[in-house]
Amino acid sequence: MKDSPVDVVTIPIPAARANGSLADYVALTKPRLNFLVVATSAAGYYLGGPSRPDMVSMTQAVCGTALVAGGAAVLNQLYERDTDALMRRTRLRPLPDGRVSPGDARTFGVALSLAGLVLLAVRANWLSAGLALATLVVYLAVYTPMKRRTSLSTLVGAVPGALPALIGWTASHGSIALGGAALFAIVFLWQIPHFMAIAWMYRDDYGSAGFPMLAVIDPDGQRVGRQAVLYAAALVPVSLVPTFAGIAGVVYFGSVLVLSVALLVLSARFAAVRSESAARALFFGSILYLPLVWIVMILDRW
């Protein structure tokens, strides 16, 4: 059954006071989130190619992916500037605070996205550029509008969130293959417990902005906890697939098994108590999980 949207209370957004500083435009690209995109696409590129990749080609592919991700972030904030103004953690972003005009943000976001797509098409291959385009379309045309309508948007949003790994992989490998699919699946599954923790910590913010996140429509948190555990449990066997796909060895197998079980334990604790401290522990645990997975996988292949 489709979840009913939460009523939204709109407030006026200040008119842009200036063209915005360099820091404002950087903030629009969500640099902390984009750093994870860079790391993920770089890991995908390294694992998809020869053991000693061409660093120039790798840098170009990663930059292209980062430009597309930055452009998507800008255009997402353009669309959500009214709801961002309703939430404490987002109301001071450049658009709702009026430091950058919608027109300037639109131009900036489109320019970044096009630059990234062209760079991937020219310096990597059409498959990676096509996947980057799919990331933009799903993120902006499907996920972003869905956020205002249903909690299922979280699952849809996990698709563009996982595609940078596959973009990097295909940029060096030339095809998706089992290894690329495994990297995509790992990031996809990892996002759900990660985001369930975020949604629980900021459920009041999401509720005030009218986003029917699962943490909003499920106030006791039972379904939120089950979702975190379900996807963390699925991540345990899936995280081992790179060993069987031949892109990692036994060191990775043992290390990632420990990491994935630890994430499952954090998810289970959150599901059991559904407290702020348990959600925060799951959040920080998930933040550590993915970089450690990439580090161990790369070192095991070195």
C-alpha positions as CSV (number, residue, x, y, z in Angstrom):
1,M,0.0,0.0,0.0
2,K,1.3,3.4,-0.9
3,D,2.2,5.6,2.1
4,S,0.2,8.8,2.5
5,P,2.3,11.9,2.2
6,V,2.7,14.1,5.2
7,D,1.2,17.6,4.9
8,V,3.8,20.3,4.1
9,V,3.8,23.7,5.7
10,T,5.4,26.1,3.3
11,I,7.3,29.2,4.2
12,P,8.7,32.0,2.0
13,I,12.3,31.6,0.9
14,P,14.4,34.8,1.0
15,A,15.3,36.4,-2.3
16,A,19.0,35.9,-3.3
17,R,21.0,38.7,-1.7
18,A,24.0,38.3,-3.9
19,N,25.5,36.0,-6.5
20,G,27.0,33.9,-3.8
21,S,30.6,33.3,-2.7
22,L,32.9,30.5,-3.9
23,A,32.2,28.7,-0.7
24,D,28.4,28.8,-1.3
25,Y,28.9,27.2,-4.7
26,V,31.2,24.6,-3.3
27,A,28.6,23.9,-0.5
28,L,25.9,23.4,-3.2
29,T,27.9,20.4,-4.5
30,K,27.7,18.7,-1.1
31,P,31.5,18.2,-0.9
32,R,31.4,15.7,2.0
33,L,29.0,13.4,0.2
34,N,31.0,13.9,-3.0
35,F,34.1,12.8,-1.3
36,L,32.5,9.5,-0.8
37,V,31.5,9.4,-4.5
38,V,35.1,10.1,-5.4
39,A,36.4,7.3,-3.2
40,T,33.8,4.9,-4.4
41,S,34.4,5.6,-8.1
42,A,38.1,5.5,-7.7
43,A,37.9,2.1,-5.9
44,G,35.6,0.8,-8.7
45,Y,38.1,2.0,-11.4
46,Y,41.1,0.5,-9.7
47,L,39.3,-2.9,-9.1
48,G,37.9,-3.0,-12.7
49,G,41.2,-2.5,-14.5
50,P,44.7,-3.9,-14.5
51,S,46.6,-4.1,-11.3
52,R,48.5,-0.9,-12.1
53,P,46.0,1.5,-13.7
54,D,46.8,4.6,-15.7
55,M,46.5,7.3,-13.1
56,V,45.7,10.0,-15.6
57,S,42.8,8.0,-17.1
58,M,41.7,7.1,-13.6
59,T,41.7,10.7,-12.5
60,Q,39.7,11.8,-15.5
61,A,37.1,9.1,-14.9
62,V,36.8,10.0,-11.2
63,C,36.6,13.7,-11.9
64,G,33.8,13.1,-14.5
65,T,31.9,11.1,-11.9
66,A,32.4,13.7,-9.2
67,L,31.2,16.5,-11.6
68,V,28.0,14.6,-12.4
69,A,27.5,13.9,-8.7
70,G,28.1,17.6,-7.8
71,G,25.7,18.7,-10.5
72,A,23.0,16.3,-9.3
73,A,23.5,17.7,-5.7
74,V,23.0,21.2,-6.9
75,L,19.9,20.5,-8.9
76,N,18.5,18.4,-6.1
77,Q,18.8,21.3,-3.7
78,L,17.2,23.6,-6.3
79,Y,14.2,21.4,-6.4
80,E,14.1,21.0,-2.6
81,R,14.9,24.5,-1.6
82,D,11.4,25.1,-0.1
83,T,11.5,21.9,2.1
84,D,15.2,22.6,3.0
85,A,14.0,25.9,4.5
86,L,11.8,23.9,6.9
87,M,14.5,21.8,8.4
88,R,17.0,22.9,11.0
89,R,20.0,21.1,9.5
90,T,19.4,22.4,5.9
91,R,17.7,25.8,6.3
92,L,21.1,27.7,6.1
93,R,22.1,26.1,2.8
94,P,22.9,28.7,0.1
95,L,19.5,28.4,-1.7
96,P,17.0,28.5,1.2
97,D,19.1,31.1,2.9
98,G,19.0,33.3,-0.3
99,R,22.7,33.5,-0.8
100,V,22.5,31.9,-4.3
101,S,19.6,32.6,-6.7
102,P,17.7,29.6,-8.2
103,G,18.7,30.7,-11.7
104,D,22.4,30.8,-10.9
105,A,22.1,27.4,-9.1
106,R,20.4,25.9,-12.2
107,T,23.1,27.1,-14.5
108,F,25.8,25.8,-12.2
109,G,24.2,22.4,-11.7
110,V,23.5,21.9,-15.4
111,A,27.1,23.0,-16.3
112,L,28.7,20.6,-13.8
113,S,26.5,17.7,-15.0
114,L,27.2,18.3,-18.7
115,A,30.9,18.7,-18.1
116,G,31.0,15.4,-16.2
117,L,29.1,13.5,-18.9
118,V,31.3,14.8,-21.6
119,L,34.5,14.0,-19.7
120,L,33.3,10.4,-19.1
121,A,32.2,10.0,-22.7
122,V,35.4,11.4,-24.2
123,R,38.0,10.2,-21.8
124,A,36.5,6.9,-20.5
125,N,33.7,5.2,-22.5
126,W,30.1,5.6,-23.5
127,L,29.0,2.9,-21.0
128,S,30.3,4.8,-18.0
129,A,28.8,8.0,-19.4
130,G,25.5,6.3,-19.9
131,L,25.5,5.0,-16.3
132,A,26.3,8.6,-15.1
133,L,23.4,9.9,-17.1
134,A,21.2,7.2,-15.6
135,T,22.4,8.4,-12.2
136,L,21.2,11.9,-13.0
137,V,17.8,10.8,-14.3
138,V,17.0,8.5,-11.5
139,Y,18.2,10.8,-8.8
140,L,16.5,14.0,-10.1
141,A,13.4,12.7,-12.0
142,V,12.5,9.7,-9.9
143,Y,14.0,9.8,-6.4
144,T,13.7,13.5,-5.6
145,P,10.0,13.8,-6.4
146,M,9.3,10.5,-4.7
147,K,10.7,11.8,-1.4
148,R,7.6,13.9,-1.0
149,R,5.2,11.0,-1.7
150,T,6.4,7.7,-0.2
151,S,9.0,6.1,2.0
152,L,9.9,3.7,-0.8
153,S,12.0,6.6,-2.2
154,T,14.8,5.4,0.0
155,L,15.2,2.2,-2.0
156,V,15.0,4.1,-5.3
157,G,17.6,6.6,-4.0
158,A,20.0,3.8,-3.2
159,V,20.3,3.1,-6.9
160,P,22.0,6.4,-8.0
161,G,23.9,6.2,-4.7
162,A,25.5,2.9,-5.7
163,L,26.1,3.7,-9.4
164,P,29.4,5.6,-8.9
165,A,31.1,2.3,-8.0
166,L,29.8,0.9,-11.3
167,I,30.7,4.0,-13.2
168,G,34.3,3.7,-12.0
169,W,34.4,0.0,-12.7
170,T,33.1,0.3,-16.3
171,A,35.4,3.2,-17.1
172,S,38.4,0.8,-16.7
173,H,36.8,-2.6,-17.4
174,G,34.6,-1.7,-20.3
175,S,31.7,-3.9,-19.2
176,I,29.7,-4.5,-16.0
177,A,30.7,-8.2,-15.3
178,L,30.2,-10.0,-12.0
179,G,32.8,-7.8,-10.2
180,G,31.1,-4.6,-11.1
181,A,27.7,-5.9,-10.1
182,A,29.1,-7.0,-6.8
183,L,30.5,-3.5,-6.0
184,F,27.1,-2.0,-7.0
185,A,25.2,-4.4,-4.7
186,I,27.5,-3.8,-1.7
187,V,27.0,0.0,-1.9
188,F,23.3,-0.4,-2.5
189,L,22.7,-2.7,0.5
190,W,25.0,-0.6,2.7
191,Q,23.0,2.5,2.1
192,I,19.8,1.3,3.8
193,P,21.0,0.8,7.4
194,H,23.1,3.9,6.9
195,F,20.1,6.0,5.9
196,M,17.7,4.4,8.4
197,A,20.1,5.6,11.1
198,I,20.1,9.1,9.6
199,A,16.3,9.2,9.2
200,W,15.8,8.2,12.8
201,M,18.1,10.8,14.1
202,Y,16.5,13.5,12.0
203,R,12.9,12.2,11.9
204,D,11.5,15.4,13.4
205,D,13.2,17.5,10.7
206,Y,11.8,15.2,8.0
207,G,8.4,15.3,9.5
208,S,8.3,19.1,9.7
209,A,9.3,19.3,6.0
210,G,6.6,16.9,5.0
211,F,8.8,14.0,3.9
212,P,7.0,10.7,4.6
213,M,10.2,8.8,5.5
214,L,9.8,5.5,7.2
215,A,11.0,7.0,10.4
216,V,8.2,9.6,10.2
217,I,5.3,7.3,9.3
218,D,6.6,4.6,11.7
219,P,7.0,6.5,14.9
220,D,7.8,3.5,17.1
221,G,10.6,2.6,14.8
222,Q,9.9,-1.1,14.4
223,R,9.8,-1.1,10.6
224,V,12.8,1.2,10.5
225,G,14.8,-1.3,12.6
226,R,13.6,-4.3,10.6
227,Q,14.7,-2.5,7.4
228,A,18.2,-1.8,8.8
229,V,18.6,-5.4,9.9
230,L,17.2,-6.9,6.7
231,Y,19.6,-5.1,4.4
232,A,22.6,-5.4,6.8
233,A,22.0,-9.2,6.9
234,A,21.8,-9.3,3.1
235,L,25.1,-7.4,2.9
236,V,27.0,-10.1,4.8
237,P,27.0,-12.7,2.0
238,V,27.0,-10.2,-0.8
239,S,30.1,-8.5,0.6
240,L,31.9,-11.8,0.1
241,V,31.2,-12.0,-3.6
242,P,34.3,-10.0,-4.7
243,T,36.4,-13.0,-3.5
244,F,34.5,-15.4,-5.7
245,A,34.6,-12.9,-8.6
246,G,38.4,-12.9,-8.5
247,I,38.9,-9.2,-7.6
248,A,39.8,-9.9,-3.9
249,G,41.4,-12.7,-1.9
250,V,41.2,-14.5,1.4
251,V,42.4,-11.5,3.4
252,Y,39.5,-9.5,2.1
253,F,37.1,-12.4,2.7
254,G,38.0,-12.6,6.4
255,S,38.2,-8.9,7.0
256,V,34.9,-8.0,5.3
257,L,33.1,-10.8,7.0
258,V,34.1,-9.3,10.4
259,L,33.1,-5.8,9.2
260,S,29.7,-6.9,7.8
261,V,28.8,-8.9,10.9
262,A,29.8,-5.9,13.0
263,L,27.4,-3.7,10.9
264,L,24.7,-6.3,11.3
265,V,25.2,-6.2,15.1
266,L,24.9,-2.4,15.2
267,S,21.8,-2.7,13.1
268,A,20.3,-5.3,15.4
269,R,21.0,-3.2,18.4
270,F,19.4,-0.2,16.8
271,A,16.3,-2.3,15.9
272,A,16.1,-3.6,19.5
273,V,16.3,-0.3,21.4
274,R,15.6,2.3,18.7
275,S,17.4,5.0,20.7
276,E,19.3,8.1,19.6
277,S,22.6,6.6,20.8
278,A,22.0,3.3,19.0
279,A,21.1,5.2,15.8
280,R,24.2,7.3,16.1
281,A,26.4,4.2,16.7
282,L,24.9,2.6,13.5
283,F,25.5,5.9,11.6
284,F,29.2,6.2,12.6
285,G,29.7,2.4,12.1
286,S,28.3,2.6,8.6
287,I,30.4,5.7,7.8
288,L,33.5,3.6,8.7
289,Y,32.3,0.4,7.0
290,L,32.5,1.4,3.3
291,P,36.0,3.1,3.3
292,L,37.4,0.1,5.2
293,V,35.9,-2.3,2.7
294,W,37.5,-0.4,-0.2
295,I,40.9,-0.2,1.6
296,V,40.9,-3.9,2.4
297,M,39.8,-4.9,-1.1
298,I,42.5,-2.7,-2.8
299,L,45.3,-3.8,-0.4
300,D,44.4,-7.4,-0.9
301,R,44.6,-6.9,-4.7
302,W,47.8,-4.9,-4.5
